């Protein structure tokens, strides 16, 4: 459904994305190097790895916001580089780390923005679009916030509303970059439960990057483990989140156990590797 094939990406040091790489790579910083990822329909795939491993860059490549200097990204078998932004948005929705609005929009306005890929040029949202937006609010438990200003919401409420906007986009794939970052433990549990419910009830395919090993262990079907811009492990969660792999990726000794009451693996970091 969504595939990155041998993608590499450089940034200019101290600046934005580089163009096609020149023969002289001085001044460039390699972020991803020959990364391949295959996301099957209906799965939740977690991207794990230490800071600087390339998780956010890979999310942006999968969303079509960046162009790899080598390799290619495909969605439904089509090269994403050959699709328009509107065509990509009909297939892929992105929930970024930052969820601040530039203007004082209402919650319903924010969610209706997810409908733009389905509107004609200069067209306004119709009754069907409003109905879909309200259904997305209901699915994320935010219907009561419809008339609130987005800027007045708590962090957890904002994240759920942004996910509602992504659902209103009616895309096949949901990409989430650090969906629980900066949230307290209560909101972290709330967002994890929401994503699990959306996947089970709607069959939504998801790719999420996270630093939270326990979130990934409890939510994801598969894990892609990155380090220094390369994939060092890729497979079912139970086979990938292991003490050996955690030590390899993070240089940390950890205990990994199945928690019967939680119903999933739990990770307890113990110390830096000697």
N, C-alpha and C positions, 0 to 999 in steps of 0.2 A: 504493500500500500504506500509506504514512504521509505525511501532508500537513499542513503548516502554511499556513493561508490568511490572509494579511494580519494577522498577529498583532502586537500591541503589548503591552508590559509595563512597569510602573513598580514601583520599590521606594520605600518610605518612607525618607527619608534617615536613616541610622543605625539602621535597623530591618529588620523582615522584609517579607514581601510585602504590598503594598497591596491593599485590596479594590477594588471598582469605583471608577473614578476620579471624583472630585468635579469640579465646574466649576472650582474653584480648585485649580490644580496646584502651588501653593507647597509646598515641603517634600517634593516627590516627585522621583525621579530616573528619567528615561526610559532604559530599558536596551535595549529592542527597539522598533522603530518601523516598522510595516507590513511585516514580514518574511514572505515566502512561500517555502516549500521543499517539493519533491516528491521523495519517496524511492521509487524503483521496486524491485520485488522482486528479490532476488539481488545487488544492487549494494552496494559499500562507498562511502559518501558521507562526505567529510571536511569538517568545519567549521573554517575557518582565520580568523585575525584577531588583531589586537593585544590586549593586556590591556584589559578593559573594553568589548570589542566586542559582548558578549552571547552568547558561545558556550555557556557553562555554563547560562545562563538558558534558551536555546533547547533544550538537551538536556532540561532539567527540564520545560519545556512539552511537548515531544514525549513525555515519559514520563508525563504527566498529573499530575505533582507540583505544578505551578503552573497557575493558570488565567489566560489572557490577559485583559486589560481590553478588548481589541478583537480581532476575528478569531476563528478557531477552528482546532482541531487535529482531524484525522480519521485513523482507523486502519481499514483495509479499508472505507472509505466511511462509517464510523459516527463521529459526533461523540464525541470522547473524553470530553467533559464529561458525557455521558449514561450512561457505563459505570461499573460498580462497580470498586473497586480490584482485586478478584479477577479480573474480566473483562479489565481492562487488563493485569494481570500474566500472563494466559494468552497475550497477544499481544505484549507488550513486556517485555524484561528490561533492567535498568540496571546497568552497572558504574560505580560512582562513583569519584571521585578518592581518597577516603579509604576504606581497606579494613581498619579496625581493628574487632575484635570486643569488645563490652562485657564478655563473660564468656569463660572459658577453654574454648571449644568445640574439639572435635577437627575435623580437616579434613573427615571424612565428615559430621559434624553440620552444618558450614557449607554443604556442598554440598546436603545434604538439605533445608535451608531453602528452596532453590529450588523444592521440590515443593509448598509451601504453597498456591499457587493451585488445585491440583488435588485438595486434600483437603477433605472435608466438615468441618463445624464439630465441633471436639473430636476429630477423627479423627487417628490416628497413622499414620506411614509404614508401608507394607506391603513385602513382598518385591519387588514390581515397582518401587516407589519407590527402594529400595536399589539394585536392579539398574540403574536409570536413572542414579542418582547415580554409581555405579561406572563406568558407561560414559562419563559426562562427565569423570570423573577420568582415565580412559584416553585420552580425546580430547585432553586438555590436558597429558598426560604427567606427571600427578601421582598416579598410583595408589600409588606407593611411600610417599606422604605420608599415606595414609588415616588412620592412627592417631596421627599427630603432632598436638600442640597447635597451633592456628592461630597463637597468639601467638609461637611459636618459629620461624616461617618467615622466610626472607629476603623482601625486597621483591618480587623476581621470582616467587618461589614463591607468595606471597600473591596476587599479581595473577592468576596462572594458576588458583589455586583459586577466586577470586571469579568468574572467567570460567567455570569449571566449574559453579559454582552457577547462573550465568545460563543455561548450556546445559541443566542439569537442569530448569530452569523450562519448557523445551520451548516457548519463545515464538518467534514468527515474526521478530521484530526484536530486535537487540542494540544498545543504546545504550551508548557508552563515553565517559566524560569524562576526557580526558587519560590514556589507558591506559598511557603510558610515562613519565609525570612522575616525577621523583625516582629513576628507575632508571638504573643505569650502562649503558654502551653495549652490553655483552653481553646484558643482560636486555632492552634495547630491541629488539635484533635477534631475540631469542627470542620476545617477545610479538608482534612484527610477523609473524614466520613462522607463529606459532600462528593469528593472525587470518586470514592468507591461506589457510592450510590449511583452517580451518573454513568459510571462504567457498567455497572450491573444492570441498571434499568434501561439505559439507552444504547448500550453497546459502544459508547464513545471511546475511540482510540486515543490514547494519551502518551505523550513523551514529556517527562518532567526532569529538570535538573534540580539537584538538592545537595546540601551538605549534611542533611539529617539522615544518618544511616538507619535509624529506627523507623522513620517515616517510609523510607524506601523498602525496608524489610517487611513492613506491614501492609504496604499498598501495591507494590509493583510485581508484575508477573515475571519480568526479565530485567536484568541489570546490565548496563554497559559501563565498565569501569575504565576511567581515563587517567593517564598520568603523563605529564610532559607532552601533551598533544597527541598521544597515541593510545589505542585501545589495548589494555593489558588483560582484560577479561570480558566475556560477553556470554551470557547464558541465563538459565533459570535462577531466580533469586536465591534459592537454597544452595545452589552450586557456586554462586558468585560471592555472596556475602559470607565469607569464611575468615577465620583468624589469619590464615596464610595470605589471602588476598588483601585484607585490610592492612596487614603489616607491609606488604609490597607497595600498596598505593600511598599509605599515609605515614609509614614508619612508626606505627603505633601497635603496641600489643593490646589485643582486645579479646574479650570472652564473648562468644556467640552461642546462645542457647535458645531452644524453643520454649516460649512462655505459654503454658497451657491456658491460662485465663485470658491473655491477650489474643491467643490463637495464631501467633506468628513468631518469627525469630526476633530476638532482642539482642542488641549490641551494647556491651559495657566496655568502654575504653579503660585500660588499666595504667599504661605508662608508655613513654617513648621507647622505641626499640633500642636496646643497648648498642 
